[in-house]
């Protein structure tokens, strides 16, 4: 098997196992396959392999930690989608994101919240009194 075919098989396996792949995974598969495999090994050991914590719990931890780290919205959204696919409810995911509030503050929370809102299609209650429009989070 050529390295291109091996890299393609590897990225397909990553997508199947994770439920997503990020842009850097795709690009590293083509340009530095060995480093991608090494980095993915760590992710497999800590996140994907079956251990004491089940995948749902790990996904909630991942969503919260990505929120605290102010990760790109798309990355948080991908983990929210995986969580929903695993059977987590939108409320459970929101509660995990809310854990960011006391530790990382409102700004970090809003990043995760905006990703959650986009994925689940959440809407709010509009005030009936005149207010200044604060716009969206991002």
Phi and psi in radians as a Rosetta constraint file:
Dihedral C 1 N 2 CA 2 C 2 CIRCULARHARMONIC -1.289 0.35
Dihedral N 2 CA 2 C 2 N 3 CIRCULARHARMONIC 2.846 0.35
Dihedral C 2 N 3 CA 3 C 3 CIRCULARHARMONIC -1.076 0.35
Dihedral N 3 CA 3 C 3 N 4 CIRCULARHARMONIC -0.640 0.35
Dihedral C 3 N 4 CA 4 C 4 CIRCULARHARMONIC -1.076 0.35
Dihedral N 4 CA 4 C 4 N 5 CIRCULARHARMONIC -0.766 0.35
Dihedral C 4 N 5 CA 5 C 5 CIRCULARHARMONIC -1.170 0.35
Dihedral N 5 CA 5 C 5 N 6 CIRCULARHARMONIC -0.677 0.35
Dihedral C 5 N 6 CA 6 C 6 CIRCULARHARMONIC -1.121 0.35
Dihedral N 6 CA 6 C 6 N 7 CIRCULARHARMONIC -0.765 0.35
Dihedral C 6 N 7 CA 7 C 7 CIRCULARHARMONIC -1.119 0.35
Dihedral N 7 CA 7 C 7 N 8 CIRCULARHARMONIC -0.707 0.35
Dihedral C 7 N 8 CA 8 C 8 CIRCULARHARMONIC -1.102 0.35
Dihedral N 8 CA 8 C 8 N 9 CIRCULARHARMONIC -0.787 0.35
Dihedral C 8 N 9 CA 9 C 9 CIRCULARHARMONIC -1.074 0.35
Dihedral N 9 CA 9 C 9 N 10 CIRCULARHARMONIC -0.692 0.35
Dihedral C 9 N 10 CA 10 C 10 CIRCULARHARMONIC -1.150 0.35
Dihedral N 10 CA 10 C 10 N 11 CIRCULARHARMONIC -0.791 0.35
Dihedral C 10 N 11 CA 11 C 11 CIRCULARHARMONIC -1.171 0.35
Dihedral N 11 CA 11 C 11 N 12 CIRCULARHARMONIC -0.614 0.35
Dihedral C 11 N 12 CA 12 C 12 CIRCULARHARMONIC -1.153 0.35
Dihedral N 12 CA 12 C 12 N 13 CIRCULARHARMONIC -0.699 0.35
Dihedral C 12 N 13 CA 13 C 13 CIRCULARHARMONIC -1.157 0.35
Dihedral N 13 CA 13 C 13 N 14 CIRCULARHARMONIC -0.704 0.35
Dihedral C 13 N 14 CA 14 C 14 CIRCULARHARMONIC -1.032 0.35
Dihedral N 14 CA 14 C 14 N 15 CIRCULARHARMONIC -0.813 0.35
Dihedral C 14 N 15 CA 15 C 15 CIRCULARHARMONIC -1.084 0.35
Dihedral N 15 CA 15 C 15 N 16 CIRCULARHARMONIC -0.715 0.35
Dihedral C 15 N 16 CA 16 C 16 CIRCULARHARMONIC -1.157 0.35
Dihedral N 16 CA 16 C 16 N 17 CIRCULARHARMONIC -0.788 0.35
Dihedral C 16 N 17 CA 17 C 17 CIRCULARHARMONIC -1.249 0.35
Dihedral N 17 CA 17 C 17 N 18 CIRCULARHARMONIC -0.700 0.35
Dihedral C 17 N 18 CA 18 C 18 CIRCULARHARMONIC -1.524 0.35
Dihedral N 18 CA 18 C 18 N 19 CIRCULARHARMONIC -0.599 0.35
Dihedral C 18 N 19 CA 19 C 19 CIRCULARHARMONIC 1.600 0.35
Dihedral N 19 CA 19 C 19 N 20 CIRCULARHARMONIC 0.045 0.35
Dihedral C 19 N 20 CA 20 C 20 CIRCULARHARMONIC -2.905 0.35
Dihedral N 20 CA 20 C 20 N 21 CIRCULARHARMONIC 2.828 0.35
Dihedral C 20 N 21 CA 21 C 21 CIRCULARHARMONIC -2.428 0.35
Dihedral N 21 CA 21 C 21 N 22 CIRCULARHARMONIC 2.590 0.35
Dihedral C 21 N 22 CA 22 C 22 CIRCULARHARMONIC -1.650 0.35
Dihedral N 22 CA 22 C 22 N 23 CIRCULARHARMONIC 2.849 0.35
Dihedral C 22 N 23 CA 23 C 23 CIRCULARHARMONIC -0.984 0.35
Dihedral N 23 CA 23 C 23 N 24 CIRCULARHARMONIC -0.720 0.35
Dihedral C 23 N 24 CA 24 C 24 CIRCULARHARMONIC -1.140 0.35
Dihedral N 24 CA 24 C 24 N 25 CIRCULARHARMONIC -0.523 0.35
Dihedral C 24 N 25 CA 25 C 25 CIRCULARHARMONIC -1.081 0.35
Dihedral N 25 CA 25 C 25 N 26 CIRCULARHARMONIC -0.811 0.35
Dihedral C 25 N 26 CA 26 C 26 CIRCULARHARMONIC -1.115 0.35
Dihedral N 26 CA 26 C 26 N 27 CIRCULARHARMONIC -0.755 0.35
Dihedral C 26 N 27 CA 27 C 27 CIRCULARHARMONIC -1.247 0.35
Dihedral N 27 CA 27 C 27 N 28 CIRCULARHARMONIC -0.716 0.35
Dihedral C 27 N 28 CA 28 C 28 CIRCULARHARMONIC -1.136 0.35
Dihedral N 28 CA 28 C 28 N 29 CIRCULARHARMONIC -0.579 0.35
Dihedral C 28 N 29 CA 29 C 29 CIRCULARHARMONIC -1.034 0.35
Dihedral N 29 CA 29 C 29 N 30 CIRCULARHARMONIC -0.596 0.35
Dihedral C 29 N 30 CA 30 C 30 CIRCULARHARMONIC -1.524 0.35
Dihedral N 30 CA 30 C 30 N 31 CIRCULARHARMONIC -0.618 0.35
Dihedral C 30 N 31 CA 31 C 31 CIRCULARHARMONIC -1.870 0.35
Dihedral N 31 CA 31 C 31 N 32 CIRCULARHARMONIC -0.391 0.35
Dihedral C 31 N 32 CA 32 C 32 CIRCULARHARMONIC -2.699 0.35
Dihedral N 32 CA 32 C 32 N 33 CIRCULARHARMONIC 1.210 0.35
Dihedral C 32 N 33 CA 33 C 33 CIRCULARHARMONIC -1.015 0.35
Dihedral N 33 CA 33 C 33 N 34 CIRCULARHARMONIC -0.669 0.35
Dihedral C 33 N 34 CA 34 C 34 CIRCULARHARMONIC -1.119 0.35
Dihedral N 34 CA 34 C 34 N 35 CIRCULARHARMONIC -0.732 0.35
Dihedral C 34 N 35 CA 35 C 35 CIRCULARHARMONIC -1.213 0.35
Dihedral N 35 CA 35 C 35 N 36 CIRCULARHARMONIC -0.666 0.35
Dihedral C 35 N 36 CA 36 C 36 CIRCULARHARMONIC -1.017 0.35
Dihedral N 36 CA 36 C 36 N 37 CIRCULARHARMONIC -0.803 0.35
Dihedral C 36 N 37 CA 37 C 37 CIRCULARHARMONIC -1.087 0.35
Dihedral N 37 CA 37 C 37 N 38 CIRCULARHARMONIC -0.695 0.35
Dihedral C 37 N 38 CA 38 C 38 CIRCULARHARMONIC -1.147 0.35
Dihedral N 38 CA 38 C 38 N 39 CIRCULARHARMONIC -0.805 0.35
Dihedral C 38 N 39 CA 39 C 39 CIRCULARHARMONIC -1.131 0.35
Dihedral N 39 CA 39 C 39 N 40 CIRCULARHARMONIC -0.696 0.35
Dihedral C 39 N 40 CA 40 C 40 CIRCULARHARMONIC -1.182 0.35
Dihedral N 40 CA 40 C 40 N 41 CIRCULARHARMONIC -0.511 0.35
Dihedral C 40 N 41 CA 41 C 41 CIRCULARHARMONIC -1.060 0.35
Dihedral N 41 CA 41 C 41 N 42 CIRCULARHARMONIC -0.706 0.35
Dihedral C 41 N 42 CA 42 C 42 CIRCULARHARMONIC -1.135 0.35
Dihedral N 42 CA 42 C 42 N 43 CIRCULARHARMONIC -0.769 0.35
Dihedral C 42 N 43 CA 43 C 43 CIRCULARHARMONIC -1.074 0.35
Dihedral N 43 CA 43 C 43 N 44 CIRCULARHARMONIC -0.731 0.35
Dihedral C 43 N 44 CA 44 C 44 CIRCULARHARMONIC -1.061 0.35
Dihedral N 44 CA 44 C 44 N 45 CIRCULARHARMONIC -0.800 0.35
Dihedral C 44 N 45 CA 45 C 45 CIRCULARHARMONIC -1.132 0.35
Dihedral N 45 CA 45 C 45 N 46 CIRCULARHARMONIC -0.753 0.35
Dihedral C 45 N 46 CA 46 C 46 CIRCULARHARMONIC -1.541 0.35
Dihedral N 46 CA 46 C 46 N 47 CIRCULARHARMONIC -0.489 0.35
Dihedral C 46 N 47 CA 47 C 47 CIRCULARHARMONIC -2.128 0.35
Dihedral N 47 CA 47 C 47 N 48 CIRCULARHARMONIC -0.817 0.35
Dihedral C 47 N 48 CA 48 C 48 CIRCULARHARMONIC -1.585 0.35
Dihedral N 48 CA 48 C 48 N 49 CIRCULARHARMONIC -0.618 0.35
Dihedral C 48 N 49 CA 49 C 49 CIRCULARHARMONIC -1.168 0.35
Dihedral N 49 CA 49 C 49 N 50 CIRCULARHARMONIC 2.475 0.35
Dihedral C 49 N 50 CA 50 C 50 CIRCULARHARMONIC -1.170 0.35
Dihedral N 50 CA 50 C 50 N 51 CIRCULARHARMONIC 2.201 0.35
Dihedral C 50 N 51 CA 51 C 51 CIRCULARHARMONIC -2.483 0.35
Dihedral N 51 CA 51 C 51 N 52 CIRCULARHARMONIC -2.503 0.35
Dihedral C 51 N 52 CA 52 C 52 CIRCULARHARMONIC -1.236 0.35
Dihedral N 52 CA 52 C 52 N 53 CIRCULARHARMONIC -0.726 0.35
Dihedral C 52 N 53 CA 53 C 53 CIRCULARHARMONIC -1.506 0.35
Dihedral N 53 CA 53 C 53 N 54 CIRCULARHARMONIC 2.399 0.35
Dihedral C 53 N 54 CA 54 C 54 CIRCULARHARMONIC -1.396 0.35
Dihedral N 54 CA 54 C 54 N 55 CIRCULARHARMONIC 2.953 0.35
Dihedral C 54 N 55 CA 55 C 55 CIRCULARHARMONIC -1.105 0.35
Dihedral N 55 CA 55 C 55 N 56 CIRCULARHARMONIC -0.604 0.35
Dihedral C 55 N 56 CA 56 C 56 CIRCULARHARMONIC -1.094 0.35
Dihedral N 56 CA 56 C 56 N 57 CIRCULARHARMONIC -0.808 0.35
Dihedral C 56 N 57 CA 57 C 57 CIRCULARHARMONIC -1.105 0.35
Dihedral N 57 CA 57 C 57 N 58 CIRCULARHARMONIC -0.769 0.35
Dihedral C 57 N 58 CA 58 C 58 CIRCULARHARMONIC -1.066 0.35
Dihedral N 58 CA 58 C 58 N 59 CIRCULARHARMONIC -0.669 0.35
Dihedral C 58 N 59 CA 59 C 59 CIRCULARHARMONIC -1.147 0.35
Dihedral N 59 CA 59 C 59 N 60 CIRCULARHARMONIC -0.718 0.35
Dihedral C 59 N 60 CA 60 C 60 CIRCULARHARMONIC -1.093 0.35
Dihedral N 60 CA 60 C 60 N 61 CIRCULARHARMONIC -0.720 0.35
Dihedral C 60 N 61 CA 61 C 61 CIRCULARHARMONIC -1.112 0.35
Dihedral N 61 CA 61 C 61 N 62 CIRCULARHARMONIC -0.751 0.35
Dihedral C 61 N 62 CA 62 C 62 CIRCULARHARMONIC -1.067 0.35
Dihedral N 62 CA 62 C 62 N 63 CIRCULARHARMONIC -0.810 0.35
Dihedral C 62 N 63 CA 63 C 63 CIRCULARHARMONIC -1.049 0.35
Dihedral N 63 CA 63 C 63 N 64 CIRCULARHARMONIC -0.786 0.35
Dihedral C 63 N 64 CA 64 C 64 CIRCULARHARMONIC -1.139 0.35
Dihedral N 64 CA 64 C 64 N 65 CIRCULARHARMONIC -0.790 0.35
Dihedral C 64 N 65 CA 65 C 65 CIRCULARHARMONIC -1.172 0.35
Dihedral N 65 CA 65 C 65 N 66 CIRCULARHARMONIC -0.654 0.35
Dihedral C 65 N 66 CA 66 C 66 CIRCULARHARMONIC -1.126 0.35
Dihedral N 66 CA 66 C 66 N 67 CIRCULARHARMONIC -0.640 0.35
Dihedral C 66 N 67 CA 67 C 67 CIRCULARHARMONIC -1.114 0.35
Dihedral N 67 CA 67 C 67 N 68 CIRCULARHARMONIC -0.841 0.35
Dihedral C 67 N 68 CA 68 C 68 CIRCULARHARMONIC -1.049 0.35
Dihedral N 68 CA 68 C 68 N 69 CIRCULARHARMONIC -0.655 0.35
Dihedral C 68 N 69 CA 69 C 69 CIRCULARHARMONIC -1.412 0.35
Dihedral N 69 CA 69 C 69 N 70 CIRCULARHARMONIC -0.026 0.35
Dihedral C 69 N 70 CA 70 C 70 CIRCULARHARMONIC 0.997 0.35
Dihedral N 70 CA 70 C 70 N 71 CIRCULARHARMONIC 0.819 0.35
Dihedral C 70 N 71 CA 71 C 71 CIRCULARHARMONIC -1.140 0.35
Dihedral N 71 CA 71 C 71 N 72 CIRCULARHARMONIC 2.820 0.35
Dihedral C 71 N 72 CA 72 C 72 CIRCULARHARMONIC -0.995 0.35
Dihedral N 72 CA 72 C 72 N 73 CIRCULARHARMONIC 2.497 0.35
Dihedral C 72 N 73 CA 73 C 73 CIRCULARHARMONIC -0.912 0.35
Dihedral N 73 CA 73 C 73 N 74 CIRCULARHARMONIC -0.772 0.35
Dihedral C 73 N 74 CA 74 C 74 CIRCULARHARMONIC -1.060 0.35
Dihedral N 74 CA 74 C 74 N 75 CIRCULARHARMONIC -0.610 0.35
Dihedral C 74 N 75 CA 75 C 75 CIRCULARHARMONIC -1.209 0.35
Dihedral N 75 CA 75 C 75 N 76 CIRCULARHARMONIC -0.737 0.35
Dihedral C 75 N 76 CA 76 C 76 CIRCULARHARMONIC -1.142 0.35
Dihedral N 76 CA 76 C 76 N 77 CIRCULARHARMONIC -0.750 0.35
Dihedral C 76 N 77 CA 77 C 77 CIRCULARHARMONIC -1.019 0.35
Dihedral N 77 CA 77 C 77 N 78 CIRCULARHARMONIC -0.698 0.35
Dihedral C 77 N 78 CA 78 C 78 CIRCULARHARMONIC -1.091 0.35
Dihedral N 78 CA 78 C 78 N 79 CIRCULARHARMONIC -0.675 0.35
Dihedral C 78 N 79 CA 79 C 79 CIRCULARHARMONIC -1.280 0.35
Dihedral N 79 CA 79 C 79 N 80 CIRCULARHARMONIC -0.583 0.35
Dihedral C 79 N 80 CA 80 C 80 CIRCULARHARMONIC -1.109 0.35
Dihedral N 80 CA 80 C 80 N 81 CIRCULARHARMONIC -0.761 0.35
Dihedral C 80 N 81 CA 81 C 81 CIRCULARHARMONIC -1.084 0.35
Dihedral N 81 CA 81 C 81 N 82 CIRCULARHARMONIC -0.747 0.35
Dihedral C 81 N 82 CA 82 C 82 CIRCULARHARMONIC -1.081 0.35
Dihedral N 82 CA 82 C 82 N 83 CIRCULARHARMONIC -0.760 0.35
Dihedral C 82 N 83 CA 83 C 83 CIRCULARHARMONIC -1.016 0.35
Dihedral N 83 CA 83 C 83 N 84 CIRCULARHARMONIC -0.775 0.35
Dihedral C 83 N 84 CA 84 C 84 CIRCULARHARMONIC -1.099 0.35
Dihedral N 84 CA 84 C 84 N 85 CIRCULARHARMONIC -0.738 0.35
Dihedral C 84 N 85 CA 85 C 85 CIRCULARHARMONIC -1.058 0.35
Dihedral N 85 CA 85 C 85 N 86 CIRCULARHARMONIC -0.569 0.35
Dihedral C 85 N 86 CA 86 C 86 CIRCULARHARMONIC -1.373 0.35
Dihedral N 86 CA 86 C 86 N 87 CIRCULARHARMONIC -0.135 0.35
Dihedral C 86 N 87 CA 87 C 87 CIRCULARHARMONIC 1.839 0.35
Dihedral N 87 CA 87 C 87 N 88 CIRCULARHARMONIC 0.072 0.35
Dihedral C 87 N 88 CA 88 C 88 CIRCULARHARMONIC -1.198 0.35
Dihedral N 88 CA 88 C 88 N 89 CIRCULARHARMONIC 2.548 0.35
Dihedral C 88 N 89 CA 89 C 89 CIRCULARHARMONIC -1.507 0.35
Dihedral N 89 CA 89 C 89 N 90 CIRCULARHARMONIC 2.735 0.35
Dihedral C 89 N 90 CA 90 C 90 CIRCULARHARMONIC -0.970 0.35
Dihedral N 90 CA 90 C 90 N 91 CIRCULARHARMONIC -0.620 0.35
Dihedral C 90 N 91 CA 91 C 91 CIRCULARHARMONIC -1.149 0.35
Dihedral N 91 CA 91 C 91 N 92 CIRCULARHARMONIC -0.746 0.35
Dihedral C 91 N 92 CA 92 C 92 CIRCULARHARMONIC -1.061 0.35
Dihedral N 92 CA 92 C 92 N 93 CIRCULARHARMONIC -0.721 0.35
Dihedral C 92 N 93 CA 93 C 93 CIRCULARHARMONIC -1.178 0.35
Dihedral N 93 CA 93 C 93 N 94 CIRCULARHARMONIC -0.736 0.35
Dihedral C 93 N 94 CA 94 C 94 CIRCULARHARMONIC -1.047 0.35
Dihedral N 94 CA 94 C 94 N 95 CIRCULARHARMONIC -0.735 0.35
Dihedral C 94 N 95 CA 95 C 95 CIRCULARHARMONIC -1.108 0.35
Dihedral N 95 CA 95 C 95 N 96 CIRCULARHARMONIC -0.610 0.35
Dihedral C 95 N 96 CA 96 C 96 CIRCULARHARMONIC -1.156 0.35
Dihedral N 96 CA 96 C 96 N 97 CIRCULARHARMONIC -0.719 0.35
Dihedral C 96 N 97 CA 97 C 97 CIRCULARHARMONIC -1.138 0.35
Dihedral N 97 CA 97 C 97 N 98 CIRCULARHARMONIC -0.647 0.35
Dihedral C 97 N 98 CA 98 C 98 CIRCULARHARMONIC -1.119 0.35
Dihedral N 98 CA 98 C 98 N 99 CIRCULARHARMONIC -0.400 0.35
Dihedral C 98 N 99 CA 99 C 99 CIRCULARHARMONIC -1.068 0.35
Dihedral N 99 CA 99 C 99 N 100 CIRCULARHARMONIC -0.432 0.35
Dihedral C 99 N 100 CA 100 C 100 CIRCULARHARMONIC -1.144 0.35
Dihedral N 100 CA 100 C 100 N 101 CIRCULARHARMONIC -0.445 0.35
Dihedral C 100 N 101 CA 101 C 101 CIRCULARHARMONIC -0.965 0.35
Dihedral N 101 CA 101 C 101 N 102 CIRCULARHARMONIC -0.992 0.35
Dihedral C 101 N 102 CA 102 C 102 CIRCULARHARMONIC -1.245 0.35
Dihedral N 102 CA 102 C 102 N 103 CIRCULARHARMONIC -0.450 0.35
Dihedral C 102 N 103 CA 103 C 103 CIRCULARHARMONIC -1.583 0.35
Dihedral N 103 CA 103 C 103 N 104 CIRCULARHARMONIC -0.661 0.35
Dihedral C 103 N 104 CA 104 C 104 CIRCULARHARMONIC -2.089 0.35
Dihedral N 104 CA 104 C 104 N 105 CIRCULARHARMONIC -0.206 0.35
Dihedral C 104 N 105 CA 105 C 105 CIRCULARHARMONIC 1.640 0.35
Dihedral N 105 CA 105 C 105 N 106 CIRCULARHARMONIC 3.062 0.35
Dihedral C 105 N 106 CA 106 C 106 CIRCULARHARMONIC -1.142 0.35
Dihedral N 106 CA 106 C 106 N 107 CIRCULARHARMONIC -0.681 0.35
Dihedral C 106 N 107 CA 107 C 107 CIRCULARHARMONIC -1.084 0.35
Dihedral N 107 CA 107 C 107 N 108 CIRCULARHARMONIC -0.814 0.35
Dihedral C 107 N 108 CA 108 C 108 CIRCULARHARMONIC -1.117 0.35
Dihedral N 108 CA 108 C 108 N 109 CIRCULARHARMONIC -0.785 0.35
Dihedral C 108 N 109 CA 109 C 109 CIRCULARHARMONIC -0.953 0.35
Dihedral N 109 CA 109 C 109 N 110 CIRCULARHARMONIC -0.787 0.35
Dihedral C 109 N 110 CA 110 C 110 CIRCULARHARMONIC -1.072 0.35
Dihedral N 110 CA 110 C 110 N 111 CIRCULARHARMONIC -0.551 0.35
Dihedral C 110 N 111 CA 111 C 111 CIRCULARHARMONIC -1.152 0.35
Dihedral N 111 CA 111 C 111 N 112 CIRCULARHARMONIC -0.845 0.35
Dihedral C 111 N 112 CA 112 C 112 CIRCULARHARMONIC -1.154 0.35
Dihedral N 112 CA 112 C 112 N 113 CIRCULARHARMONIC -0.702 0.35
Dihedral C 112 N 113 CA 113 C 113 CIRCULARHARMONIC -1.074 0.35
Dihedral N 113 CA 113 C 113 N 114 CIRCULARHARMONIC -0.735 0.35
Dihedral C 113 N 114 CA 114 C 114 CIRCULARHARMONIC -1.107 0.35
Dihedral N 114 CA 114 C 114 N 115 CIRCULARHARMONIC -0.679 0.35
Dihedral C 114 N 115 CA 115 C 115 CIRCULARHARMONIC -1.125 0.35
Dihedral N 115 CA 115 C 115 N 116 CIRCULARHARMONIC -0.789 0.35
Dihedral C 115 N 116 CA 116 C 116 CIRCULARHARMONIC -1.044 0.35
Dihedral N 116 CA 116 C 116 N 117 CIRCULARHARMONIC -0.836 0.35
Dihedral C 116 N 117 CA 117 C 117 CIRCULARHARMONIC -1.000 0.35
Dihedral N 117 CA 117 C 117 N 118 CIRCULARHARMONIC -0.753 0.35
Dihedral C 117 N 118 CA 118 C 118 CIRCULARHARMONIC -1.142 0.35
Dihedral N 118 CA 118 C 118 N 119 CIRCULARHARMONIC -0.745 0.35
Dihedral C 118 N 119 CA 119 C 119 CIRCULARHARMONIC -1.241 0.35
Dihedral N 119 CA 119 C 119 N 120 CIRCULARHARMONIC -0.771 0.35
Dihedral C 119 N 120 CA 120 C 120 CIRCULARHARMONIC -1.588 0.35
Dihedral N 120 CA 120 C 120 N 121 CIRCULARHARMONIC -0.127 0.35
Dihedral C 120 N 121 CA 121 C 121 CIRCULARHARMONIC 1.249 0.35
Dihedral N 121 CA 121 C 121 N 122 CIRCULARHARMONIC 0.550 0.35
Dihedral C 121 N 122 CA 122 C 122 CIRCULARHARMONIC -1.189 0.35
Dihedral N 122 CA 122 C 122 N 123 CIRCULARHARMONIC 2.475 0.35
Dihedral C 122 N 123 CA 123 C 123 CIRCULARHARMONIC -2.172 0.35
Dihedral N 123 CA 123 C 123 N 124 CIRCULARHARMONIC 2.905 0.35
Dihedral C 123 N 124 CA 124 C 124 CIRCULARHARMONIC -2.059 0.35
Dihedral N 124 CA 124 C 124 N 125 CIRCULARHARMONIC -3.011 0.35
Dihedral C 124 N 125 CA 125 C 125 CIRCULARHARMONIC -1.825 0.35
Dihedral N 125 CA 125 C 125 N 126 CIRCULARHARMONIC 2.128 0.35
Dihedral C 125 N 126 CA 126 C 126 CIRCULARHARMONIC -1.433 0.35
Dihedral N 126 CA 126 C 126 N 127 CIRCULARHARMONIC 2.449 0.35
Dihedral C 126 N 127 CA 127 C 127 CIRCULARHARMONIC -1.172 0.35
Dihedral N 127 CA 127 C 127 N 128 CIRCULARHARMONIC 2.617 0.35
Dihedral C 127 N 128 CA 128 C 128 CIRCULARHARMONIC -1.703 0.35
Dihedral N 128 CA 128 C 128 N 129 CIRCULARHARMONIC 0.023 0.35
Dihedral C 128 N 129 CA 129 C 129 CIRCULARHARMONIC -1.880 0.35
Dihedral N 129 CA 129 C 129 N 130 CIRCULARHARMONIC 2.786 0.35
Dihedral C 129 N 130 CA 130 C 130 CIRCULARHARMONIC -1.245 0.35
Dihedral N 130 CA 130 C 130 N 131 CIRCULARHARMONIC 2.267 0.35
Dihedral C 130 N 131 CA 131 C 131 CIRCULARHARMONIC -2.453 0.35
Dihedral N 131 CA 131 C 131 N 132 CIRCULARHARMONIC 2.851 0.35
Dihedral C 131 N 132 CA 132 C 132 CIRCULARHARMONIC -1.388 0.35
Dihedral N 132 CA 132 C 132 N 133 CIRCULARHARMONIC 2.446 0.35
Dihedral C 132 N 133 CA 133 C 133 CIRCULARHARMONIC -1.356 0.35
Dihedral N 133 CA 133 C 133 N 134 CIRCULARHARMONIC 2.122 0.35
Dihedral C 133 N 134 CA 134 C 134 CIRCULARHARMONIC -1.497 0.35
Dihedral N 134 CA 134 C 134 N 135 CIRCULARHARMONIC -0.137 0.35
Dihedral C 134 N 135 CA 135 C 135 CIRCULARHARMONIC 1.311 0.35
Dihedral N 135 CA 135 C 135 N 136 CIRCULARHARMONIC -3.062 0.35
Dihedral C 135 N 136 CA 136 C 136 CIRCULARHARMONIC -1.473 0.35
Dihedral N 136 CA 136 C 136 N 137 CIRCULARHARMONIC 2.979 0.35
Dihedral C 136 N 137 CA 137 C 137 CIRCULARHARMONIC -1.077 0.35
Dihedral N 137 CA 137 C 137 N 138 CIRCULARHARMONIC -0.800 0.35
